[in-house]
Amino acid sequence: MKSGLILFGHGSREPRWAEPFERLAQRVRARAPDVEVRLAFLETIAPDLPTAAGELVAAGVTAIRVVPVFLGQGGHVRSDLPRLVEALRQRHPTVVIRATPAVGEDDAVIEALATYCLRELAPDA
């Protein structure tokens, strides 16, 4: 089974907004070179989720995990994402497609954010 990972973000009109997502994707690729990794965005920035999933399917991926790179489980993650994932499942019925909770719901991410915030209290920050 060939695995694919889609890092799913909101999107923005600001072109540089996607830079941290691109760095995240690069780091994931470096740590998991056997996994096909794509970025996708809900709005404004390309590619969108259907396009990214289509690229993975075309690359022979048979299992896709969509990771919403959001801090919380807001309306986009609770409502929009499940509808988008279901549409992908209909479009690619032979591919296993699953979405995770928002990254900000994970304790390790919260810990990393807390560490960052506390580091910013340092006098030299």
HELIX and SHEET records of a PDB file:
HELIX    1   1 PRO A   15  ALA A   18  5                                   4    
HELIX    2   2 GLU A   19  ARG A   31  1                                  13    
HELIX    3   3 LEU A   49  ALA A   58  1                                  10    
HELIX    4   4 GLY A   75  GLY A   75  1                                   1    
HELIX    5   5 HIS A   76  ASP A   80  3                                   5    
HELIX    6   6 LEU A   81  ARG A   91  1                                  11    
HELIX    7   7 VAL A  103  GLU A  105  5                                   3    
HELIX    8   8 ASP A  107  ARG A  119  1                                  13    
SHEET    1   A 4 GLU A  36  PHE A  41  0                                        
SHEET    2   A 4 SER A   3  GLY A   9  1                                        
SHEET    3   A 4 ALA A  63  PRO A  68  1                                        
SHEET    4   A 4 VAL A  96  ALA A  99  1                                        
END                                                                             
